[in-house]
Amino acid sequence: MQLETFDQLPMFDTEFINDWILMMDSNVDGQKLILLYSVKRDFLSVPKTYQVVTFQGSDLCPLEYHHLERDDYLSELDEVSLDSEPGWYLLDDNEEGKILLMLTPYNAIEIACAGFQLEMRAYHSANEREALIEYLNAKPDSI
């Protein structure tokens, strides 16, 4: 299996082990997955920036995610090198939805969704928790 890169989401920062938060919300409007992660910087002098992405499900493509250690995940895929570069990958794309893979240096997060939306970017946050609080304060109806 050849991993197909997916460039519709900003690349995450690979310098930190766990600089992201994943949060699932279920309510009368359906399910929503909120992913917040630090964006790759060209220079370390650039302020740390966090991207918020929301993923939605549908009747045809229920929202689902799996989180495993990187090497464990890759060893389950046929003919995929354990040396695969960190990045966003598209595993499946059809009229029902997409299956995306966020492959970090240490983790693999597979997300099945009907669609996604780039939300706000949080600038100058000290860490991912502060960025999440900033997002939730800016969009209190988000969960």
Secondary structure as UniProt FT lines:
FT   STRAND          4..5
FT   STRAND          20..27
FT   TURN            28..29
FT   STRAND          30..39
FT   TURN            44..45
FT   STRAND          49..56
FT   STRAND          64..69
FT   HELIX           70..76
FT   TURN            78..79
FT   TURN            82..83
FT   STRAND          87..93
FT   STRAND          98..103
FT   STRAND          107..113
FT   STRAND          115..123
FT   HELIX           128..138
FT   HELIX           140..142
//
